[in-house]
Amino acid sequence: MDFFNVTILPDSVQIKVPADFTLKQVFNENGINFEFPCGGLGVCKRCKVTIIRSDGQVQEALACQYRVKEDVTVKLPHKEAKHAILSEGIERHVAVDTLVKKVYFELPHPTLSDNRDDWKRVIEQQGIKTSLKVLQDLPEKLRESDFKVTAVIEADRVISIESRDTTHKLLGMAFDIGTTTIAGYLVDLKSGKDLCRVSTLNPQTRFGADVISRISYASESAEGLDKLHGAVINEINNLIQEAAKQANHSPLDVYAITFAGNTTMHHLLLKIPPKYLARAPYVPVVTAPVVVDAAEINIRINPEGKVFAFPNIAGFVGGDTVAAALAAELDKADKLKLLIDIGTNGEIVLGSKGKYLACSTAAGPAFEGVQISCGMRGASGAIDHVSIGEEYEYTVIGNTSPRGIAGSGLVDAVAELFKAGIVDEKGRLLKAEEIKDPIGKQYKDKITSINGITAFVIAEGSSGPVYINQKDIREFQLAKGAIAAGIEVLLKEYGAETKDIDEVFLAGAFGNYLRPESACDVGLIPKELKDRIKGIGNAAGAGAKLALISQKEYERAVALSREIKYIELSAHPDFNSIFLNKVGF
Ligand code: FES
């Protein structure tokens, strides 16, 4: 293959590129920020650059169309690329290059000497697709609007032609569809700016709290699938309406939706039967990215709007994990990174550039407050931190009277009870008279029996004591044991050791509140990683937003989903013994 030198001015960057590469490929692959408003279809004519050929000839060319066939110098016009700042947990700057774009044209009227057909007048470039409907509406639309029209473009297809300049009406929504909650972010696709965030409980909860019960409900009858699908679509439509209203827009101004969810949420949203996800060997119907017309699944946005579903990895590691891996930029890492996303399930990814392993553990519910006597989500009234030493302290989200205990409070409480000698190495909550540790002894009055089970009262709330009991500690041990064992199995399969892990990303609301010391004290995360833990918030939502703002980020997510290899823990020969080892403290 021939290679040529491309020198890019004004920065005099020199790049060796294979013959026939377009300048768009050269810029994209070398991280040169340059806007391609129509995505490189050759229709907007706004990617003009000046080419200085080796013989000194100077010409203007479209960077998306120009192919390198000799050594050239390319002069970029002086303009600032638009950037969006992502503040959802991780700060990232990305060039705005959205999945759906708009281009405004003021076209010359046809005359006897310029009698090109209507379509060619709008789109000169060959090979650009459109629908029959666009062509059917085109003649009147052009003439009604004095040949001033806006083309709405998705990939290599014009999905709609609108009268006049509508480029200011171009919104998108990114959704993180969790088993328990749904969060949506409304984004102005012209600027890449966040407009607002909306969230609600996933209404499918009334058909089952976890993915397994929902899969069985959907599999019992066609009606079951209809109901689960209808419930989530209805709530998404409500959220779109609410967000559009908050931002003084109409849902019709929304043209693109990205969504990231676990594989079950993905299937239910697209009304794909999830039945075989729950039966060994747990095969999804599709893991590749799916793009559908919003109208096809009754999502009420612009009638030509598109829905982009994040690709999945396996039956129990879905698009939300891919989105979190994208937000954490695992694909850029030279050193080994560990990503732990604790939601209703716990997904773990271990890897660095090009090689990743993932697994899923049914570990999340305890950390989300499910199956814990006084457990609750990290909302107002939840105890999120506990400290038991010479001083006894706890903090409550919203500074109100405590109502329950959040996942991070639970981790803290168990870690502190263990350190104070109130819980032993096997996880037994000692009776007051059994405590030997002088610190623990100071708090023996907090140990009591509630409903016949030994309990430690953390605080007196307005509607009764907030406590953790022996059963809660056992639940906690199973959950943390599963995550810790998942990490160890991945390390083993990767052929790496704990010390090789450079950074640990904790995704999910839980990860943001969790105290690294406590997570390590209870053995949820290996102790030697204590100083390498970073909470990254709702990384799945952040990833969904990145893909919405930038086509390149969407493509990165697709590439990541193909590279992450899934390990089925239940089939791993060492999982059970490692798990049993990790249950104690
Ligand atoms: S990006 Fe090149 S013509 Fe639109």
Residues whose N, C-alpha, C, O or C-beta is under 5 A from the ligand:
A	BS01	FES	F36 P37 C38 G39 G40 L41 G42 V43 C44 K45 R46 C47 L62 C64
